[in-house]
Amino acid sequence: MAQVNIWTELWDYMKVRKKWWLAPIFVFLFILAAIAVFAEGSALAPFIYTIF
C-alpha cells in the first residue's frame, strides 16, 4: 500500500474542484494548532487555553 500524502491530496482536491476558499481555513487551522503545540509548556498556556 502506497503512503498517502494528505497535503498533496488536499491540494489536488482544491485544484480540481476549484475550492480555493478552503486554503485560508487550512492555513488558519495549521497556525492555531502550531501555537497550541508550541505554547503548551510555556507561561502562555493559560492564555491560549482560554480561547478554547
CHARMM-style PDB file with segment names, atoms N, HN, CA, C and O in Angstrom:
ATOM      1  N   MET     1       0.844  -1.181   0.000  1.00  0.00      PROA
ATOM      2  CA  MET     1       0.000   0.000   0.000  1.00  0.00      PROA
ATOM      3  C   MET     1       0.886   1.240   0.000  1.00  0.00      PROA
ATOM      4  O   MET     1       1.790   1.366   0.827  1.00  0.00      PROA
ATOM      5  N   ALA     2       0.631   2.126  -0.903  1.00  0.00      PROA
ATOM      6  HN  ALA     2      -0.103   2.023  -1.575  1.00  0.00      PROA
ATOM      7  CA  ALA     2       1.439   3.340  -1.016  1.00  0.00      PROA
ATOM      8  C   ALA     2       1.082   4.314   0.104  1.00  0.00      PROA
ATOM      9  O   ALA     2      -0.063   4.400   0.548  1.00  0.00      PROA
ATOM     10  N   GLN     3       2.105   5.040   0.541  1.00  0.00      PROA
ATOM     11  HN  GLN     3       3.035   4.970   0.180  1.00  0.00      PROA
ATOM     12  CA  GLN     3       1.879   6.029   1.586  1.00  0.00      PROA
ATOM     13  C   GLN     3       1.112   7.214   1.001  1.00  0.00      PROA
ATOM     14  O   GLN     3       1.472   7.742  -0.051  1.00  0.00      PROA
ATOM     15  N   VAL     4       0.073   7.615   1.682  1.00  0.00      PROA
ATOM     16  HN  VAL     4      -0.220   7.186   2.536  1.00  0.00      PROA
ATOM     17  CA  VAL     4      -0.780   8.699   1.203  1.00  0.00      PROA
ATOM     18  C   VAL     4      -0.311  10.004   1.838  1.00  0.00      PROA
ATOM     19  O   VAL     4      -0.150  10.097   3.055  1.00  0.00      PROA
ATOM     20  N   ASN     5      -0.100  10.993   1.005  1.00  0.00      PROA
ATOM     21  HN  ASN     5      -0.231  10.918   0.017  1.00  0.00      PROA
ATOM     22  CA  ASN     5       0.315  12.295   1.487  1.00  0.00      PROA
ATOM     23  C   ASN     5      -0.909  13.207   1.538  1.00  0.00      PROA
ATOM     24  O   ASN     5      -1.479  13.547   0.501  1.00  0.00      PROA
ATOM     25  N   ILE     6      -1.309  13.599   2.743  1.00  0.00      PROA
ATOM     26  HN  ILE     6      -0.846  13.323   3.586  1.00  0.00      PROA
ATOM     27  CA  ILE     6      -2.540  14.361   2.924  1.00  0.00      PROA
ATOM     28  C   ILE     6      -2.462  15.731   2.264  1.00  0.00      PROA
ATOM     29  O   ILE     6      -3.467  16.239   1.766  1.00  0.00      PROA
ATOM     30  N   TRP     7      -1.266  16.336   2.257  1.00  0.00      PROA
ATOM     31  HN  TRP     7      -0.449  15.923   2.662  1.00  0.00      PROA
ATOM     32  CA  TRP     7      -1.143  17.677   1.683  1.00  0.00      PROA
ATOM     33  C   TRP     7      -1.324  17.664   0.175  1.00  0.00      PROA
ATOM     34  O   TRP     7      -1.959  18.558  -0.383  1.00  0.00      PROA
ATOM     35  N   THR     8      -0.776  16.667  -0.483  1.00  0.00      PROA
ATOM     36  HN  THR     8      -0.260  15.940  -0.030  1.00  0.00      PROA
ATOM     37  CA  THR     8      -0.950  16.607  -1.939  1.00  0.00      PROA
ATOM     38  C   THR     8      -2.394  16.275  -2.299  1.00  0.00      PROA
ATOM     39  O   THR     8      -2.915  16.756  -3.305  1.00  0.00      PROA
ATOM     40  N   GLU     9      -3.032  15.459  -1.483  1.00  0.00      PROA
ATOM     41  HN  GLU     9      -2.608  15.068  -0.666  1.00  0.00      PROA
ATOM     42  CA  GLU     9      -4.439  15.158  -1.745  1.00  0.00      PROA
ATOM     43  C   GLU     9      -5.315  16.388  -1.559  1.00  0.00      PROA
ATOM     44  O   GLU     9      -6.222  16.633  -2.354  1.00  0.00      PROA
ATOM     45  N   LEU    10      -5.048  17.159  -0.514  1.00  0.00      PROA
ATOM     46  HN  LEU    10      -4.312  16.960   0.132  1.00  0.00      PROA
ATOM     47  CA  LEU    10      -5.811  18.385  -0.312  1.00  0.00      PROA
ATOM     48  C   LEU    10      -5.576  19.374  -1.451  1.00  0.00      PROA
ATOM     49  O   LEU    10      -6.512  20.005  -1.941  1.00  0.00      PROA
ATOM     50  N   TRP    11      -4.329  19.498  -1.862  1.00  0.00      PROA
ATOM     51  HN  TRP    11      -3.568  18.984  -1.464  1.00  0.00      PROA
ATOM     52  CA  TRP    11      -4.007  20.415  -2.961  1.00  0.00      PROA
ATOM     53  C   TRP    11      -4.711  19.982  -4.243  1.00  0.00      PROA
ATOM     54  O   TRP    11      -5.295  20.811  -4.941  1.00  0.00      PROA
ATOM     55  N   ASP    12      -4.658  18.682  -4.558  1.00  0.00      PROA
ATOM     56  HN  ASP    12      -4.183  18.008  -3.992  1.00  0.00      PROA
ATOM     57  CA  ASP    12      -5.319  18.177  -5.762  1.00  0.00      PROA
ATOM     58  C   ASP    12      -6.834  18.388  -5.693  1.00  0.00      PROA
ATOM     59  O   ASP    12      -7.470  18.740  -6.687  1.00  0.00      PROA
ATOM     60  N   TYR    13      -7.398  18.167  -4.510  1.00  0.00      PROA
ATOM     61  HN  TYR    13      -6.882  17.881  -3.703  1.00  0.00      PROA
ATOM     62  CA  TYR    13      -8.842  18.376  -4.336  1.00  0.00      PROA
ATOM     63  C   TYR    13      -9.214  19.830  -4.605  1.00  0.00      PROA
ATOM     64  O   TYR    13     -10.164  20.108  -5.336  1.00  0.00      PROA
ATOM     65  N   MET    14      -8.461  20.759  -4.012  1.00  0.00      PROA
ATOM     66  HN  MET    14      -7.688  20.534  -3.418  1.00  0.00      PROA
ATOM     67  CA  MET    14      -8.768  22.177  -4.205  1.00  0.00      PROA
ATOM     68  C   MET    14      -8.561  22.596  -5.659  1.00  0.00      PROA
ATOM     69  O   MET    14      -9.313  23.414  -6.188  1.00  0.00      PROA
ATOM     70  N   LYS    15      -7.545  22.035  -6.295  1.00  0.00      PROA
ATOM     71  HN  LYS    15      -6.934  21.370  -5.865  1.00  0.00      PROA
ATOM     72  CA  LYS    15      -7.234  22.391  -7.677  1.00  0.00      PROA
ATOM     73  C   LYS    15      -8.300  21.868  -8.641  1.00  0.00      PROA
ATOM     74  O   LYS    15      -8.744  22.594  -9.531  1.00  0.00      PROA
ATOM     75  N   VAL    16      -8.703  20.630  -8.468  1.00  0.00      PROA
ATOM     76  HN  VAL    16      -8.343  20.040  -7.745  1.00  0.00      PROA
ATOM     77  CA  VAL    16      -9.659  20.017  -9.392  1.00  0.00      PROA
ATOM     78  C   VAL    16     -11.067  20.561  -9.180  1.00  0.00      PROA
ATOM     79  O   VAL    16     -11.771  20.862 -10.144  1.00  0.00      PROA
ATOM     80  N   ARG    17     -11.474  20.686  -7.924  1.00  0.00      PROA
ATOM     81  HN  ARG    17     -10.902  20.441  -7.142  1.00  0.00      PROA
ATOM     82  CA  ARG    17     -12.842  21.090  -7.613  1.00  0.00      PROA
ATOM     83  C   ARG    17     -13.019  22.613  -7.495  1.00  0.00      PROA
ATOM     84  O   ARG    17     -14.124  23.088  -7.236  1.00  0.00      PROA
ATOM     85  N   LYS    18     -11.937  23.373  -7.683  1.00  0.00      PROA
ATOM     86  HN  LYS    18     -11.039  22.987  -7.893  1.00  0.00      PROA
ATOM     87  CA  LYS    18     -11.975  24.843  -7.597  1.00  0.00      PROA
ATOM     88  C   LYS    18     -12.484  25.326  -6.233  1.00  0.00      PROA
ATOM     89  O   LYS    18     -13.307  26.238  -6.156  1.00  0.00      PROA
ATOM     90  N   LYS    19     -11.988  24.709  -5.170  1.00  0.00      PROA
ATOM     91  HN  LYS    19     -11.319  23.968  -5.232  1.00  0.00      PROA
ATOM     92  CA  LYS    19     -12.375  25.077  -3.805  1.00  0.00      PROA
ATOM     93  C   LYS    19     -11.270  25.905  -3.151  1.00  0.00      PROA
ATOM     94  O   LYS    19     -10.754  25.543  -2.093  1.00  0.00      PROA
ATOM     95  N   TRP    20     -10.917  27.009  -3.785  1.00  0.00      PROA
ATOM     96  HN  TRP    20     -11.336  27.303  -4.644  1.00  0.00      PROA
ATOM     97  CA  TRP    20      -9.806  27.820  -3.286  1.00  0.00      PROA
ATOM     98  C   TRP    20     -10.119  28.493  -1.955  1.00  0.00      PROA
ATOM     99  O   TRP    20      -9.200  28.885  -1.237  1.00  0.00      PROA
ATOM    100  N   TRP    21     -11.399  28.636  -1.612  1.00  0.00      PROA
ATOM    101  HN  TRP    21     -12.146  28.318  -2.196  1.00  0.00      PROA
ATOM    102  CA  TRP    21     -11.770  29.266  -0.365  1.00  0.00      PROA
ATOM    103  C   TRP    21     -11.389  28.395   0.837  1.00  0.00      PROA
ATOM    104  O   TRP    21     -11.402  28.882   1.968  1.00  0.00      PROA
ATOM    105  N   LEU    22     -11.057  27.139   0.623  1.00  0.00      PROA
ATOM    106  HN  LEU    22     -11.046  26.743  -0.295  1.00  0.00      PROA
ATOM    107  CA  LEU    22     -10.637  26.260   1.713  1.00  0.00      PROA
ATOM    108  C   LEU    22      -9.201  26.532   2.162  1.00  0.00      PROA
ATOM    109  O   LEU    22      -8.845  26.213   3.296  1.00  0.00      PROA
ATOM    110  N   ALA    23      -8.385  27.106   1.310  1.00  0.00      PROA
ATOM    111  HN  ALA    23      -8.675  27.366   0.388  1.00  0.00      PROA
ATOM    112  CA  ALA    23      -6.971  27.326   1.634  1.00  0.00      PROA
ATOM    113  C   ALA    23      -6.781  28.207   2.869  1.00  0.00      PROA
ATOM    114  O   ALA    23      -5.993  27.830   3.736  1.00  0.00      PROA
ATOM    115  N   PRO    24      -7.453  29.361   3.009  1.00  0.00      PROA
ATOM    116  CA  PRO    24      -7.259  30.155   4.230  1.00  0.00      PROA
ATOM    117  C   PRO    24      -7.713  29.435   5.491  1.00  0.00      PROA
ATOM    118  O   PRO    24      -7.145  29.639   6.564  1.00  0.00      PROA
ATOM    119  N   ILE    25      -8.731  28.596   5.366  1.00  0.00      PROA
ATOM    120  HN  ILE    25      -9.192  28.430   4.495  1.00  0.00      PROA
ATOM    121  CA  ILE    25      -9.196  27.840   6.531  1.00  0.00      PROA
ATOM    122  C   ILE    25      -8.127  26.860   6.982  1.00  0.00      PROA
ATOM    123  O   ILE    25      -7.852  26.747   8.176  1.00  0.00      PROA
ATOM    124  N   PHE    26      -7.517  26.146   6.031  1.00  0.00      PROA
ATOM    125  HN  PHE    26      -7.741  26.238   5.060  1.00  0.00      PROA
ATOM    126  CA  PHE    26      -6.467  25.193   6.389  1.00  0.00      PROA
ATOM    127  C   PHE    26      -5.247  25.898   6.973  1.00  0.00      PROA
ATOM    128  O   PHE    26      -4.638  25.408   7.924  1.00  0.00      PROA
ATOM    129  N   VAL    27      -4.895  27.034   6.410  1.00  0.00      PROA
ATOM    130  HN  VAL    27      -5.390  27.432   5.638  1.00  0.00      PROA
ATOM    131  CA  VAL    27      -3.748  27.787   6.924  1.00  0.00      PROA
ATOM    132  C   VAL    27      -4.022  28.259   8.348  1.00  0.00      PROA
ATOM    133  O   VAL    27      -3.160  28.136   9.218  1.00  0.00      PROA
ATOM    134  N   PHE    28      -5.214  28.796   8.593  1.00  0.00      PROA
ATOM    135  HN  PHE    28      -5.915  28.896   7.887  1.00  0.00      PROA
ATOM    136  CA  PHE    28      -5.573  29.259   9.928  1.00  0.00      PROA
ATOM    137  C   PHE    28      -5.568  28.114  10.940  1.00  0.00      PROA
ATOM    138  O   PHE    28      -5.067  28.277  12.052  1.00  0.00      PROA
ATOM    139  N   LEU    29      -6.114  26.969  10.569  1.00  0.00      PROA
ATOM    140  HN  LEU    29      -6.521  26.836   9.665  1.00  0.00      PROA
ATOM    141  CA  LEU    29      -6.126  25.817  11.478  1.00  0.00      PROA
ATOM    142  C   LEU    29      -4.719  25.321  11.765  1.00  0.00      PROA
ATOM    143  O   LEU    29      -4.418  24.927  12.891  1.00  0.00      PROA
ATOM    144  N   PHE    30      -3.851  25.335  10.754  1.00  0.00      PROA
ATOM    145  HN  PHE    30      -4.096  25.655   9.838  1.00  0.00      PROA
ATOM    146  CA  PHE    30      -2.476  24.912  10.957  1.00  0.00      PROA
ATOM    147  C   PHE    30      -1.746  25.856  11.910  1.00  0.00      PROA
ATOM    148  O   PHE    30      -1.027  25.405  12.802  1.00  0.00      PROA
ATOM    149  N   ILE    31      -1.927  27.165  11.723  1.00  0.00      PROA
ATOM    150  HN  ILE    31      -2.511  27.531  10.998  1.00  0.00      PROA
ATOM    151  CA  ILE    31      -1.286  28.146  12.608  1.00  0.00      PROA
ATOM    152  C   ILE    31      -1.818  28.010  14.028  1.00  0.00      PROA
ATOM    153  O   ILE    31      -1.040  28.057  14.981  1.00  0.00      PROA
ATOM    154  N   LEU    32      -3.113  27.844  14.185  1.00  0.00      PROA
ATOM    155  HN  LEU    32      -3.745  27.807  13.411  1.00  0.00      PROA
ATOM    156  CA  LEU    32      -3.711  27.687  15.511  1.00  0.00      PROA
ATOM    157  C   LEU    32      -3.199  26.429  16.201  1.00  0.00      PROA
ATOM    158  O   LEU    32      -2.930  26.451  17.402  1.00  0.00      PROA
ATOM    159  N   ALA    33      -3.062  25.344  15.464  1.00  0.00      PROA
ATOM    160  HN  ALA    33      -3.280  25.327  14.488  1.00  0.00      PROA
ATOM    161  CA  ALA    33      -2.531  24.107  16.038  1.00  0.00      PROA
ATOM    162  C   ALA    33      -1.067  24.257  16.418  1.00  0.00      PROA
ATOM    163  O   ALA    33      -0.642  23.747  17.454  1.00  0.00      PROA
ATOM    164  N   ALA    34      -0.292  24.947  15.594  1.00  0.00      PROA
ATOM    165  HN  ALA    34      -0.637  25.361  14.752  1.00  0.00      PROA
ATOM    166  CA  ALA    34       1.121  25.166  15.908  1.00  0.00      PROA
ATOM    167  C   ALA    34       1.279  26.014  17.163  1.00  0.00      PROA
ATOM    168  O   ALA    34       2.147  25.735  17.989  1.00  0.00      PROA
ATOM    169  N   ILE    35       0.451  27.046  17.318  1.00  0.00      PROA
ATOM    170  HN  ILE    35      -0.255  27.272  16.647  1.00  0.00      PROA
ATOM    171  CA  ILE    35       0.508  27.877  18.527  1.00  0.00      PROA
ATOM    172  C   ILE    35       0.156  27.048  19.748  1.00  0.00      PROA
ATOM    173  O   ILE    35       0.809  27.171  20.784  1.00  0.00      PROA
ATOM    174  N   ALA    36      -0.855  26.214  19.649  1.00  0.00      PROA
ATOM    175  HN  ALA    36      -1.386  26.114  18.808  1.00  0.00      PROA
ATOM    176  CA  ALA    36      -1.256  25.381  20.785  1.00  0.00      PROA
ATOM    177  C   ALA    36      -0.166  24.395  21.168  1.00  0.00      PROA
ATOM    178  O   ALA    36       0.054  24.147  22.354  1.00  0.00      PROA
ATOM    179  N   VAL    37       0.513  23.834  20.193  1.00  0.00      PROA
ATOM    180  HN  VAL    37       0.335  24.035  19.229  1.00  0.00      PROA
ATOM    181  CA  VAL    37       1.573  22.855  20.479  1.00  0.00      PROA
ATOM    182  C   VAL    37       2.803  23.538  21.075  1.00  0.00      PROA
ATOM    183  O   VAL    37       3.366  23.054  22.057  1.00  0.00      PROA
ATOM    184  N   PHE    38       3.221  24.653  20.489  1.00  0.00      PROA
ATOM    185  HN  PHE    38       2.765  25.046  19.691  1.00  0.00      PROA
ATOM    186  CA  PHE    38       4.436  25.314  20.961  1.00  0.00      PROA
ATOM    187  C   PHE    38       4.244  26.044  22.281  1.00  0.00      PROA
ATOM    188  O   PHE    38       5.208  26.214  23.029  1.00  0.00      PROA
ATOM    189  N   ALA    39       3.038  26.477  22.586  1.00  0.00      PROA
ATOM    190  HN  ALA    39       2.255  26.338  21.979  1.00  0.00      PROA
ATOM    191  CA  ALA    39       2.791  27.216  23.820  1.00  0.00      PROA
ATOM    192  C   ALA    39       2.368  26.304  24.964  1.00  0.00      PROA
ATOM    193  O   ALA    39       2.075  26.782  26.060  1.00  0.00      PROA
ATOM    194  N   GLU    40       2.334  25.015  24.724  1.00  0.00      PROA
ATOM    195  HN  GLU    40       2.572  24.626  23.833  1.00  0.00      PROA
ATOM    196  CA  GLU    40       1.850  24.069  25.730  1.00  0.00      PROA
ATOM    197  C   GLU    40       2.683  24.097  27.001  1.00  0.00      PROA
ATOM    198  O   GLU    40       2.125  24.049  28.097  1.00  0.00      PROA
ATOM    199  N   GLY    41       3.978  24.173  26.887  1.00  0.00      PROA
ATOM    200  HN  GLY    41       4.432  24.212  25.996  1.00  0.00      PROA
ATOM    201  CA  GLY    41       4.834  24.123  28.057  1.00  0.00      PROA
ATOM    202  C   GLY    41       5.298  25.481  28.539  1.00  0.00      PROA
ATOM    203  O   GLY    41       6.147  25.558  29.427  1.00  0.00      PROA
ATOM    204  N   SER    42       4.772  26.541  27.986  1.00  0.00      PROA
ATOM    205  HN  SER    42       4.082  26.479  27.264  1.00  0.00      PROA
ATOM    206  CA  SER    42       5.258  27.869  28.344  1.00  0.00      PROA
ATOM    207  C   SER    42       4.281  28.568  29.284  1.00  0.00      PROA
ATOM    208  O   SER    42       3.247  28.007  29.647  1.00  0.00      PROA
ATOM    209  N   ALA    43       4.611  29.776  29.668  1.00  0.00      PROA
ATOM    210  HN  ALA    43       5.451  30.232  29.373  1.00  0.00      PROA
ATOM    211  CA  ALA    43       3.754  30.574  30.528  1.00  0.00      PROA
ATOM    212  C   ALA    43       2.525  31.096  29.779  1.00  0.00      PROA
ATOM    213  O   ALA    43       1.589  31.603  30.399  1.00  0.00      PROA
ATOM    214  N   LEU    44       2.525  30.973  28.453  1.00  0.00      PROA
ATOM    215  HN  LEU    44       3.284  30.561  27.949  1.00  0.00      PROA
ATOM    216  CA  LEU    44       1.373  31.414  27.668  1.00  0.00      PROA
ATOM    217  C   LEU    44       0.227  30.413  27.658  1.00  0.00      PROA
ATOM    218  O   LEU    44      -0.873  30.734  27.208  1.00  0.00      PROA
ATOM    219  N   ALA    45       0.471  29.216  28.145  1.00  0.00      PROA
ATOM    220  HN  ALA    45       1.364  28.955  28.510  1.00  0.00      PROA
ATOM    221  CA  ALA    45      -0.526  28.151  28.074  1.00  0.00      PROA
ATOM    222  C   ALA    45      -1.875  28.548  28.674  1.00  0.00      PROA
ATOM    223  O   ALA    45      -2.897  28.305  28.033  1.00  0.00      PROA
ATOM    224  N   PRO    46      -1.935  29.144  29.868  1.00  0.00      PROA
ATOM    225  CA  PRO    46      -3.266  29.509  30.391  1.00  0.00      PROA
ATOM    226  C   PRO    46      -4.015  30.491  29.503  1.00  0.00      PROA
ATOM    227  O   PRO    46      -5.243  30.437  29.426  1.00  0.00      PROA
ATOM    228  N   PHE    47      -3.304  31.384  28.832  1.00  0.00      PROA
ATOM    229  HN  PHE    47      -2.307  31.428  28.894  1.00  0.00      PROA
ATOM    230  CA  PHE    47      -3.960  32.347  27.958  1.00  0.00      PROA
ATOM    231  C   PHE    47      -4.423  31.700  26.659  1.00  0.00      PROA
ATOM    232  O   PHE    47      -5.471  32.058  26.122  1.00  0.00      PROA
ATOM    233  N   ILE    48      -3.649  30.754  26.157  1.00  0.00      PROA
ATOM    234  HN  ILE    48      -2.798  30.463  26.594  1.00  0.00      PROA
ATOM    235  CA  ILE    48      -4.035  30.056  24.925  1.00  0.00      PROA
ATOM    236  C   ILE    48      -5.249  29.175  25.179  1.00  0.00      PROA
ATOM    237  O   ILE    48      -6.155  29.125  24.347  1.00  0.00      PROA
ATOM    238  N   TYR    49      -5.288  28.484  26.304  1.00  0.00      PROA
ATOM    239  HN  TYR    49      -4.552  28.524  26.980  1.00  0.00      PROA
ATOM    240  CA  TYR    49      -6.386  27.557  26.566  1.00  0.00      PROA
ATOM    241  C   TYR    49      -7.693  28.275  26.880  1.00  0.00      PROA
ATOM    242  O   TYR    49      -8.757  27.664  26.781  1.00  0.00      PROA
ATOM    243  N   THR    50      -7.650  29.542  27.253  1.00  0.00      PROA
ATOM    244  HN  THR    50      -6.785  30.039  27.333  1.00  0.00      PROA
ATOM    245  CA  THR    50      -8.910  30.263  27.457  1.00  0.00      PROA
ATOM    246  C   THR    50      -9.616  30.531  26.144  1.00  0.00      PROA
ATOM    247  O   THR    50     -10.824  30.765  26.128  1.00  0.00      PROA
ATOM    248  N   ILE    51      -8.876  30.500  25.036  1.00  0.00      PROA
ATOM    249  HN  ILE    51      -7.894  30.311  25.050  1.00  0.00      PROA
ATOM    250  CA  ILE    51      -9.505  30.667  23.725  1.00  0.00      PROA
ATOM    251  C   ILE    51     -10.423  29.497  23.424  1.00  0.00      PROA
ATOM    252  O   ILE    51     -11.479  29.667  22.813  1.00  0.00      PROA
ATOM    253  N   PHE    52     -10.021  28.313  23.851  1.00  0.00      PROA
ATOM    254  HN  PHE    52      -9.164  28.175  24.346  1.00  0.00      PROA
ATOM    255  CA  PHE    52     -10.803  27.117  23.562  1.00  0.00      PROA
ATOM    256  C   PHE    52     -11.822  26.878  24.631  1.00  0.00      PROA
ATOM    257  OT1 PHE    52     -12.578  25.910  24.558  1.00  0.00      PROA
TER     258      PHE     52
END
